[in-house]
Amino acid sequence: MTVLVRAQCRTCDRMEDVVRQVCADLGVGWERVDIDDADAELRGEYGDVIPVTLVDGEEHASWSVDPRALRTALAA
């Protein structure tokens, strides 16, 4: 589970809060990646749609994440 964010982004902070809570509840690890520090390929693909959640390397949600949908995706 990965969250792609940008510094000083309130929308990113809100998404990260949801991810933090869901992952803690499920005992799932996750990582936070600042898109501006990521490699050029990742910046090119997701730089304009931050924040983004990736589950198993695939885009799960952008801009906002539904906690129930994230739980379902992580449980699969």
C-alpha positions, 0 to 999 in steps of 0.5 A, a space after each residue: 500500500 502506497 500513498 503518493 502525496 505532495 508537501 503542504 497539500 491538505 487533500 493529501 493530508 486527509 487521504 493519508 489520515 484515512 490510509 493511516 487509520 485503515 491500515 492500522 485497523 487491518 495491520 497492513 503496512 504502507 508507505 508515503 511517497 512525496 511525488 516531487 521526490 519520486 522518480 521521473 516515471 512516477 512523477 509523469 504518471 501521477 504528478 497531476 492527480 495527487 494524492 493517489 493511493 496504490 494497492 499492489 502497485 495499481 491505482 486504487 483512488 485519487 483525490 479522495 479515498 473511501 475507507 470501506 473501498 480501501 478496506 475491501 481492496 486491502 483484504 482482497 
